[in-house]
Amino acid sequence: MKLGSRLRGEFPRGWWSSARWWVTGIREPALSTAAAVATVVFVGEMVRAVRHRDEPRILARLAGTFEGYVSGLLVNGAGLGVLVTMEIEDDLPVVLMVLLSGWCLSNIGVSAVVFVVVAQSRIRRPEAWAELDFVERHAPKYGRPPETIEEYRALHLQE
């Protein structure tokens, strides 16, 4: 895919005045940040992931990106490590330590479940995930009509 067509896909005509472009552009990073910091908010998404663990189309549409859940594991694991070192040095009240540890552990639990379910699905059904990745990469965005063969194929696979 050429740079010009890639830029047209990301920045369609009138993008600066398109509310849809701005909302879509802000939504994904915001959900990923929320998944990294406050994964507990996505308990419903975790339950949905477990219920639909054999349906890649549903798993691909979970709120928060897969990268957000992975970063949730890393951020909260690091937070737990910081809490342990602060407790060792007696710099933290016990009540605060218990609350923050519970927060980090619950975030790690939700992130770990989503991570394992999606990873298992990707391992078990690679052809379905390859199709979904193709659609995500090539489907026209923001209501723009398809221009290339790949975009037409991605639209056909979306249906």
Order of alpha helices (4+ residues) and beta strands (2+ residues): alpha-alpha-alpha-alpha-alpha-alpha-alpha-alpha
